[in-house]
Amino acid sequence: MHLKIDRAVYAAIVRAAQQAAPLEACGLCGGKDGHVTRFYELTNADASGEHYRLLPEEQFATVKDLRVHTADLLAIWHSHPSSPARMSVEDLRLAFTPETVYLIVSLAVPDEPELRGFTVHHGQPETVDITLTARETNEDAP
């Protein structure tokens, strides 16, 4: 699987992760045809540096906004403030949407954020190739 991400969305994910540290930041991303053009930062209801929980009302509001913009939910993102960009045991346990990409941005090396993507099948993570692109379709992206 391959996912394209607008550079503006990538920058917004990294910025949100850096601002939330040492807590995990989280949210959703949308777009069309495997190209992420929309970024949504949601509340980490757990306010934890080791796990996150999205608020259902924010998830529903995001899905509603995606529909208004004729976009699809393509990814769930969160940060790892001090650990690598890999699916943790907790991440795998809570991966309930196999068709969605799980994006993880690691701030373990503060000056070199690392973004990786995964899908989860039968409890096992599979790496998703990511390409950063110039803004193409979403004028209101961050």
Backbone as CSV, one residue per row, in Angstrom:
resi,resn,N_x,N_y,N_z,CA_x,CA_y,CA_z,C_x,C_y,C_z
1,MET,0.840,-1.181,0.000,0.000,0.000,0.000,0.885,1.244,0.000
2,HIS,0.357,2.298,-0.593,1.097,3.550,-0.707,0.177,4.711,-0.349
3,LEU,0.696,5.680,0.413,-0.074,6.850,0.814,0.718,8.096,0.462
4,LYS,0.066,9.034,-0.203,0.671,10.333,-0.476,0.149,11.304,0.581
5,ILE,1.026,12.157,1.084,0.642,13.128,2.108,1.152,14.496,1.688
6,ASP,0.241,15.485,1.640,0.671,16.853,1.356,1.697,17.276,2.403
7,ARG,2.724,17.982,1.967,3.746,18.473,2.894,3.142,19.360,3.982
8,ALA,2.103,20.127,3.639,1.443,20.986,4.636,0.795,20.142,5.730
9,VAL,0.236,19.007,5.368,-0.372,18.106,6.356,0.725,17.489,7.214
10,TYR,1.796,17.036,6.581,2.938,16.485,7.333,3.443,17.510,8.354
11,ALA,3.623,18.744,7.911,4.117,19.798,8.804,3.146,20.036,9.960
12,ALA,1.854,19.980,9.690,0.851,20.180,10.740,0.887,19.045,11.757
13,ILE,1.083,17.812,11.301,1.177,16.672,12.209,2.391,16.831,13.122
14,VAL,3.524,17.154,12.530,4.752,17.322,13.324,4.588,18.465,14.321
15,ARG,4.046,19.580,13.874,3.847,20.744,14.754,2.925,20.384,15.930
16,ALA,1.818,19.694,15.652,0.890,19.290,16.712,1.586,18.355,17.704
17,ALA,2.383,17.429,17.197,3.101,16.489,18.062,4.096,17.232,18.950
18,GLN,4.828,18.171,18.367,5.816,18.923,19.136,5.143,19.783,20.208
19,GLN,4.011,20.387,19.868,3.314,21.238,20.830,2.706,20.429,21.979
20,ALA,2.291,19.202,21.701,1.664,18.366,22.733,2.685,17.680,23.636
21,ALA,3.901,17.483,23.138,4.919,16.755,23.910,5.080,17.401,25.283
22,PRO,5.213,16.598,26.325,5.520,15.167,26.346,4.300,14.242,26.253
23,LEU,3.106,14.804,26.008,1.928,13.964,25.818,1.827,13.540,24.360
24,GLU,1.104,12.454,24.108,0.838,12.053,22.732,-0.222,12.971,22.141
25,ALA,-0.011,13.359,20.901,-1.007,14.092,20.122,-1.699,13.073,19.218
26,CYS,-2.904,13.415,18.739,-3.621,12.457,17.905,-4.627,13.180,17.024
27,GLY,-5.094,12.472,16.016,-6.100,13.037,15.142,-6.377,12.150,13.949
28,LEU,-7.003,12.754,12.953,-7.408,12.036,11.745,-6.916,12.790,10.524
29,CYS,-6.819,12.084,9.409,-6.446,12.681,8.133,-7.395,12.179,7.063
30,GLY,-7.702,13.049,6.120,-8.598,12.672,5.041,-8.068,13.100,3.695
31,GLY,-8.742,12.641,2.663,-8.368,12.973,1.296,-9.103,12.060,0.335
32,LYS,-8.534,11.906,-0.829,-9.131,11.055,-1.869,-8.051,10.223,-2.531
33,ASP,-8.438,9.040,-2.938,-7.571,8.183,-3.759,-6.165,8.021,-3.185
34,GLY,-6.076,7.824,-1.864,-4.780,7.592,-1.247,-3.910,8.817,-1.108
35,HIS,-4.502,10.006,-1.262,-3.739,11.257,-1.136,-4.311,12.074,0.011
36,VAL,-3.556,12.183,1.095,-3.980,12.913,2.289,-3.813,14.411,2.051
37,THR,-4.934,15.121,2.133,-4.929,16.569,1.937,-5.588,17.313,3.091
38,ARG,-6.153,16.590,4.050,-6.870,17.227,5.168,-6.316,16.699,6.487
39,PHE,-6.081,17.610,7.419,-5.512,17.317,8.732,-6.499,17.742,9.810
40,TYR,-6.684,16.885,10.807,-7.535,17.200,11.944,-6.805,16.810,13.221
41,GLU,-6.571,17.784,14.089,-6.008,17.490,15.400,-7.173,17.303,16.355
42,LEU,-7.203,16.170,17.042,-8.255,15.881,17.999,-7.660,15.841,19.397
43,THR,-8.502,15.841,20.382,-8.070,15.807,21.775,-7.637,14.401,22.163
44,ASN,-6.505,14.304,22.831,-6.117,13.042,23.447,-6.820,12.993,24.799
45,ALA,-7.946,12.319,24.851,-8.768,12.285,26.059,-8.033,11.657,27.240
46,ASP,-7.027,10.841,26.968,-6.263,10.219,28.047,-5.172,11.140,28.592
47,ALA,-4.835,12.195,27.863,-3.786,13.127,28.289,-2.565,12.366,28.811
48,SER,-2.069,11.472,27.976,-0.980,10.575,28.360,0.178,10.685,27.371
49,GLY,1.370,10.399,27.855,2.540,10.331,26.996,2.788,8.942,26.449
50,GLU,1.912,7.988,26.815,2.113,6.603,26.392,0.964,6.021,25.595
51,HIS,-0.171,6.702,25.558,-1.293,6.216,24.754,-2.247,7.368,24.509
52,TYR,-3.197,7.121,23.624,-4.173,8.159,23.301,-5.553,7.543,23.172
53,ARG,-6.558,8.403,23.277,-7.943,7.997,23.049,-8.656,9.172,22.417
54,LEU,-9.258,8.932,21.268,-10.009,9.969,20.560,-11.396,10.109,21.178
55,LEU,-11.893,11.327,21.216,-13.244,11.562,21.705,-14.241,11.270,20.587
56,PRO,-15.254,10.454,20.838,-16.227,10.110,19.791,-16.885,11.331,19.151
57,GLU,-17.235,12.336,19.935,-17.896,13.508,19.358,-16.985,14.260,18.386
58,GLU,-15.679,14.274,18.665,-14.737,14.906,17.730,-14.558,14.050,16.479
59,GLN,-14.566,12.732,16.647,-14.476,11.846,15.490,-15.674,12.047,14.567
60,PHE,-16.875,12.105,15.147,-18.083,12.293,14.335,-18.062,13.644,13.627
61,ALA,-17.622,14.680,14.313,-17.534,16.007,13.694,-16.544,15.998,12.533
62,THR,-15.446,15.274,12.692,-14.456,15.176,11.624,-15.031,14.438,10.420
63,VAL,-15.696,13.324,10.656,-16.302,12.560,9.556,-17.339,13.416,8.831
64,LYS,-18.099,14.183,9.568,-19.080,15.084,8.958,-18.378,16.116,8.076
65,ASP,-17.274,16.693,8.564,-16.524,17.667,7.774,-15.921,17.015,6.528
66,LEU,-15.438,15.787,6.662,-14.901,15.075,5.495,-15.979,14.903,4.438
67,ARG,-17.187,14.549,4.865,-18.286,14.379,3.908,-18.599,15.688,3.193
68,VAL,-18.623,16.799,3.939,-18.882,18.113,3.351,-17.859,18.415,2.253
69,HIS,-16.626,17.991,2.475,-15.548,18.250,1.517,-15.330,17.085,0.545
70,THR,-16.283,16.162,0.488,-16.209,14.959,-0.359,-14.849,14.266,-0.257
71,ALA,-14.407,14.128,0.977,-13.140,13.451,1.244,-13.425,12.191,2.061
72,ASP,-12.470,11.284,2.057,-12.577,10.031,2.801,-11.620,10.055,3.986
73,LEU,-11.945,9.314,5.033,-11.018,9.116,6.134,-9.922,8.174,5.632
74,LEU,-8.686,8.654,5.639,-7.584,7.840,5.133,-6.628,7.379,6.226
75,ALA,-6.526,8.151,7.317,-5.526,7.797,8.328,-5.926,8.286,9.709
76,ILE,-5.473,7.530,10.693,-5.520,7.921,12.095,-4.067,8.165,12.488
77,TRP,-3.784,9.339,13.022,-2.402,9.639,13.358,-2.248,9.877,14.857
78,HIS,-1.055,9.585,15.353,-0.705,9.958,16.721,0.807,10.040,16.832
79,SER,1.248,10.626,17.930,2.685,10.810,18.120,3.213,9.863,19.190
80,HIS,4.502,9.599,19.064,5.269,8.913,20.101,6.328,9.921,20.536
81,PRO,6.090,10.613,21.650,7.003,11.682,22.060,8.433,11.241,22.325
82,SER,8.623,9.999,22.780,9.987,9.583,23.118,10.331,8.171,22.663
83,SER,9.486,7.585,21.833,9.768,6.229,21.344,9.697,6.208,19.816
84,PRO,10.197,5.147,19.209,10.238,5.077,17.747,8.855,5.095,17.091
85,ALA,8.839,5.392,15.802,7.609,5.394,14.998,7.296,3.951,14.597
86,ARG,6.780,3.210,15.544,6.408,1.811,15.315,5.109,1.551,16.062
87,MET,4.406,0.521,15.647,3.163,0.144,16.321,3.519,-0.513,17.657
88,SER,3.101,0.096,18.741,3.316,-0.488,20.064,2.292,-1.608,20.287
89,VAL,2.471,-2.344,21.346,1.512,-3.392,21.702,0.134,-2.761,21.888
90,GLU,0.089,-1.605,22.558,-1.176,-0.888,22.777,-1.783,-0.448,21.448
91,ASP,-0.950,0.075,20.540,-1.446,0.504,19.219,-2.074,-0.670,18.475
92,LEU,-1.405,-1.808,18.495,-1.924,-2.993,17.803,-3.227,-3.479,18.439
93,ARG,-3.297,-3.428,19.751,-4.488,-3.882,20.462,-5.705,-3.025,20.113
94,LEU,-5.470,-1.747,19.841,-6.566,-0.820,19.578,-6.782,-0.532,18.091
95,ALA,-6.126,-1.273,17.227,-6.253,-1.070,15.778,-7.489,-1.807,15.258
96,PHE,-8.621,-1.094,15.242,-9.897,-1.714,14.887,-10.316,-1.478,13.443
97,THR,-9.591,-0.682,12.695,-10.015,-0.339,11.333,-8.939,-0.757,10.325
98,PRO,-9.037,-1.973,9.797,-7.981,-2.513,8.947,-7.779,-1.765,7.628
99,GLU,-8.777,-1.056,7.135,-8.622,-0.340,5.865,-8.013,1.045,6.044
100,THR,-7.821,1.454,7.291,-7.279,2.778,7.585,-5.789,2.676,7.860
101,VAL,-5.047,3.677,7.442,-3.618,3.734,7.726,-3.424,4.370,9.101
102,TYR,-2.542,3.791,9.873,-2.153,4.349,11.166,-0.828,5.058,10.966
103,LEU,-0.845,6.377,11.118,0.366,7.180,10.996,0.921,7.447,12.386
104,ILE,2.221,7.252,12.538,2.880,7.521,13.813,4.061,8.437,13.546
105,VAL,4.094,9.550,14.261,5.242,10.454,14.164,6.036,10.334,15.469
106,SER,7.307,10.027,15.336,8.188,9.892,16.491,8.987,11.170,16.670
107,LEU,9.066,11.593,17.929,9.911,12.734,18.298,11.092,12.267,19.139
108,ALA,11.431,10.982,19.049,12.524,10.420,19.843,13.832,11.162,19.583
109,VAL,14.040,11.578,18.336,15.169,12.441,17.990,14.542,13.801,17.673
110,PRO,14.574,14.729,18.632,13.781,15.958,18.526,13.947,16.750,17.226
111,ASP,15.144,16.824,16.691,15.368,17.606,15.470,15.101,16.819,14.196
112,GLU,14.729,15.548,14.347,14.487,14.692,13.188,13.216,13.868,13.375
113,PRO,12.035,14.519,13.313,10.799,13.742,13.453,10.711,12.679,12.359
114,GLU,10.185,11.534,12.735,10.049,10.434,11.777,8.578,10.052,11.670
115,LEU,8.054,10.034,10.455,6.670,9.642,10.211,6.657,8.315,9.482
116,ARG,5.917,7.359,10.031,5.763,6.056,9.383,4.292,5.698,9.379
117,GLY,3.906,4.868,8.408,2.526,4.440,8.283,2.409,2.929,8.308
118,PHE,1.263,2.467,8.836,1.014,1.033,8.956,-0.452,0.730,8.705
119,THR,-0.707,-0.447,8.212,-2.032,-1.044,8.296,-1.866,-2.245,9.219
120,VAL,-2.967,-2.748,9.732,-2.892,-3.887,10.647,-3.824,-4.972,10.136
121,HIS,-3.259,-6.157,9.897,-4.024,-7.314,9.432,-3.723,-8.496,10.340
122,HIS,-4.778,-9.071,10.891,-4.641,-10.220,11.794,-3.689,-9.909,12.940
123,GLY,-3.755,-8.676,13.445,-2.949,-8.282,14.587,-1.503,-7.959,14.288
124,GLN,-1.140,-7.977,13.000,0.249,-7.718,12.621,0.349,-6.427,11.811
125,PRO,1.333,-5.570,12.118,1.498,-4.335,11.362,2.175,-4.593,10.016
126,GLU,1.714,-3.891,9.006,2.335,-3.929,7.687,2.682,-2.499,7.304
127,THR,3.911,-2.276,6.901,4.385,-0.939,6.572,3.694,-0.400,5.333
128,VAL,3.354,0.875,5.374,2.768,1.585,4.242,3.818,2.566,3.727
129,ASP,4.067,2.542,2.439,4.992,3.507,1.846,4.344,4.882,1.853
130,ILE,5.121,5.903,2.212,4.618,7.273,2.275,5.463,8.153,1.365
131,THR,4.771,8.977,0.578,5.428,9.983,-0.248,4.869,11.337,0.135
132,LEU,5.758,12.295,0.423,5.323,13.658,0.690,5.198,14.392,-0.629
133,THR,4.102,15.148,-0.768,3.839,15.852,-2.021,3.622,17.328,-1.760
134,ALA,3.735,18.108,-2.802,3.351,19.521,-2.732,1.834,19.597,-2.666
135,ARG,1.312,20.675,-2.093,-0.145,20.846,-2.006,-0.719,20.820,-3.412
136,GLU,-1.746,19.973,-3.602,-2.357,19.872,-4.922,-3.834,20.204,-4.922
137,THR,-4.555,19.758,-3.881,-6.013,19.824,-4.005,-6.740,20.555,-2.899
138,ASN,-6.120,20.813,-1.777,-6.883,21.335,-0.639,-6.413,22.722,-0.253
139,GLU,-7.152,23.706,-0.686,-6.774,25.087,-0.405,-6.866,25.419,1.076
140,ASP,-7.711,24.702,1.849,-7.827,25.052,3.263,-6.965,24.180,4.168
141,ALA,-6.040,23.418,3.636,-5.163,22.635,4.501,-4.314,23.590,5.329
142,PRO,-3.851,23.146,6.471,-3.057,24.021,7.344,-1.775,24.479,6.674
